[in-house]
Amino acid sequence: MLRVQQDTYVLQAHTLGKITQYIETAGTLDDGSALKAWVERARARVAALESELDPDSIREKLNVFLNILSRYMTALAFQVRPGTSR
């Protein structure tokens, strides 16, 4: 019985110590300004990435790649004759 009571007191003291530690350090925690700055930087990055997704710019790049592919396929068609193998 004495051992159980002693263990209970130790557990209570430990819990009280943890609560006291939390309360003492809670006042020194950051006010979130670092997190707010990070969020602002992330928003700026998202805006920059969204500007790169301009539909006209994407369409123009796609047309360039399709033209390159078309020229390559045309050149390849002239090299390979139907009915022959390489």
C-alpha positions as CSV (number, residue, x, y, z in Angstrom):
1,M,0.0,0.0,0.0
2,L,2.8,2.4,0.9
3,R,4.6,1.6,-2.5
4,V,1.4,2.4,-4.4
5,Q,0.9,5.7,-2.6
6,Q,4.6,6.6,-3.2
7,D,4.2,5.8,-6.9
8,T,1.1,8.0,-7.0
9,Y,3.0,10.9,-5.5
10,V,5.9,10.5,-8.0
11,L,3.4,10.5,-10.9
12,Q,1.7,13.6,-9.6
13,A,5.0,15.4,-9.1
14,H,6.1,14.4,-12.6
15,T,2.8,15.6,-14.1
16,L,2.9,18.9,-12.1
17,G,6.5,19.4,-13.3
18,K,5.5,18.9,-17.0
19,I,2.6,21.3,-16.6
20,T,4.8,23.9,-15.0
21,Q,7.4,23.5,-17.7
22,Y,4.8,24.0,-20.4
23,I,3.3,27.1,-18.8
24,E,6.8,28.6,-18.4
25,T,7.8,28.0,-22.0
26,A,4.4,28.9,-23.5
27,G,5.1,32.5,-22.9
28,T,8.4,32.4,-24.8
29,L,6.9,30.7,-27.9
30,D,6.9,32.6,-31.2
31,D,3.9,34.7,-32.1
32,G,3.6,32.9,-35.4
33,S,5.5,35.6,-37.4
34,A,7.8,33.1,-38.9
35,L,4.9,31.0,-40.0
36,K,3.1,34.0,-41.4
37,A,6.2,35.0,-43.4
38,W,6.5,31.4,-44.7
39,V,2.9,31.5,-45.8
40,E,3.4,34.9,-47.6
41,R,6.5,33.4,-49.4
42,A,4.4,30.4,-50.4
43,R,1.6,32.5,-51.7
44,A,4.1,34.5,-53.8
45,R,5.5,31.3,-55.2
46,V,2.1,30.0,-56.1
47,A,1.3,33.3,-57.9
48,A,4.6,33.0,-59.8
49,L,3.8,29.4,-60.8
50,E,0.3,30.4,-61.8
51,S,1.6,33.0,-64.1
52,E,3.7,30.4,-65.8
53,L,0.5,28.5,-66.5
54,D,-0.8,31.1,-68.9
55,P,-3.0,29.2,-71.4
56,D,-1.7,31.3,-74.4
57,S,1.9,30.6,-73.4
58,I,1.2,26.9,-73.0
59,R,-0.5,26.7,-76.4
60,E,2.4,28.5,-78.1
61,K,4.9,26.1,-76.5
62,L,2.8,23.1,-77.6
63,N,2.7,24.4,-81.2
64,V,6.5,24.7,-81.2
65,F,6.9,21.1,-80.1
66,L,4.3,19.9,-82.5
67,N,6.1,21.6,-85.4
68,I,9.4,20.1,-84.4
69,L,7.8,16.7,-84.2
70,S,6.1,17.1,-87.5
71,R,9.4,18.0,-89.2
72,Y,11.0,15.0,-87.6
73,M,8.2,12.6,-88.7
74,T,8.3,14.1,-92.3
75,A,12.1,13.5,-92.5
76,L,11.7,10.0,-91.1
77,A,9.0,9.2,-93.7
78,F,11.3,10.2,-96.5
79,Q,14.0,7.9,-95.1
80,V,11.7,4.8,-94.7
81,R,10.1,3.6,-97.9
82,P,6.9,1.4,-97.7
83,G,7.7,-2.3,-98.3
84,T,11.3,-2.0,-97.2
85,S,12.8,-2.8,-93.9
86,R,15.8,-1.2,-92.3
